[in-house]
Amino acid sequence: MTGHRGDVDGSETTRDDGRHESTNERLDRNWAEILQELRVTMTGTQIVSGFLLALAFTERFEELDSYQLVVYLVLVGVAALATAVSIAPVVVHRVLFRKLRKHQVVQLGSGYLMSAAILVAVLAVGVCHLIFDFVAGRAAGVIAGVVTLIAVLALWVLPLTMRDHDRSA
């Protein structure tokens, strides 16, 4: 039997996944999945943000050179943006709650979640670069940042290629 199945972004495909759910049930399930993924993303963002904020109050913070200070401030900005983007789905839900617009809530929530994931990846690369730069020197910082970036991209390639492969099938 072919039924409607929605991806987490709220889009509908006509592929039988063995579920027999209404559109509302599917959207509710998708929204619950987005919220769970946001919990994971927010935890990472909070840990990195806390680290960055605490760093400014350490004695060694004054040892940062001008480049490191710029990188640090950019990372604080990215962390603040990641926090705001991670909270945005909650605001969307509150604003559109009981307006019979769950499809839009799920679609916006999915977009914000992907944006937050990208920002957290940028944070991971940047923080790794900054720490290695400060502790072991500029060359080590660049290498650590590049290696982290390659690792992030490698981890994202498989699901992205799987998604694209599913769309072409």
Stockholm file with secondary structure:
# STOCKHOLM 1.0

chainA/1-169         MTGHRGDVDGSETTRDDGRHESTNERLDRNWAEILQELRVTMTGTQIVSGFLLALAFTERFEELDSYQLVVYLVLVGVAALATAVSIAPVVVHRVLFRKLRKHQVVQLGSGYLMSAAILVAVLAVGVCHLIFDFVAGRAAGVIAGVVTLIAVLALWVLPLTMRDHDRSA
#=GR chainA/1-169 SS CCCCEECTTSCEECCCCSCCCCHHHHHHHHHHHHHHHHHHHHHHHHHHHHHHHHHTTSGGGGGCCHHHHHHHHHHHHHHHHHHHHHHHHHHHHHHHTTTTCHHHHHHHHHHHHHHHHHHHHHHHHHHHHHHHHHHHCHHHHHHHHHHHHHHHHHHHHHHHHHHHHHHHC
#=GC SS_cons         CCCCEECTTSCEECCCCSCCCCHHHHHHHHHHHHHHHHHHHHHHHHHHHHHHHHHTTSGGGGGCCHHHHHHHHHHHHHHHHHHHHHHHHHHHHHHHTTTTCHHHHHHHHHHHHHHHHHHHHHHHHHHHHHHHHHHHCHHHHHHHHHHHHHHHHHHHHHHHHHHHHHHHC
//
